[in-house]
Amino acid sequence: MLSLSHISKTFHTGTLNETRALQDINLQIKQGEFVVVIGANGSGKSSLLNIIAGAYLPDQGNITLDNTDITRLPDYRRSQWIARMFQNPLLGTASDLSIIDNFRLASLRTQRKTFKIGNNASFKKIVQERIALLNMGLENRLEQPIGSLSGGQRQALTLLMATMDSAKLLLMDEPTAALDPRSASNFMEKASEIIAQFELTTLLITHALRDAHQYGTRLLQMQEGAVLRDVGEAEKKQLDLATVQSWFAN
């Protein structure tokens, strides 16, 4: 589904600040996998997601998504296949637009935009059914500006938006970092359910080792721009939290 072959990226080449962010990354992600990525600050986690999203282009290597070479495509060209969630809940939604209008924009990610776009009764029903999955009582508040909602509510809605137009890949860059502990816990629980229900191929970056242990079907640990550990589903089920925490003991 997603293939990274010999991906490398260096920033500030030839200067005192030269940083080898990614070093010869080879990674294959299958359809429907929920991959959790952990690692210390500066280990290459965010660089990996940015390279996949197209925010940066690699210095060398190739990236393919469903057999389409996307290596040199900028992020706006990849957005037809890739949905992304950020640490800041404000970045995933248009604050001044209503909930229903945000969902309409998300539903058109892979479609040509025309003057016939609208929010008809059928579309509203679909959105209400999706939002009802959150059990937040937002399904009957579709005309409310999304900017008036809490960070946790906005992150949950951003996740649901990724299900509206069959995104091939969901990238989640520490989506709970700006949330309080209770909101973060609620978000992760709902996210796991939605990712499984819609069979979303997902990469999640997190510093929360409990979440890394509890959620996902595969676990990657990065260090110094390389993949240090790649734990598959069967092995991950046998991991205990203490073992994961011990990887960062020294």
Order of alpha helices (4+ residues) and beta strands (2+ residues): beta-beta-beta-alpha-beta-beta-alpha-beta-alpha-alpha-alpha-beta-alpha-beta-alpha-beta-beta-alpha-alpha
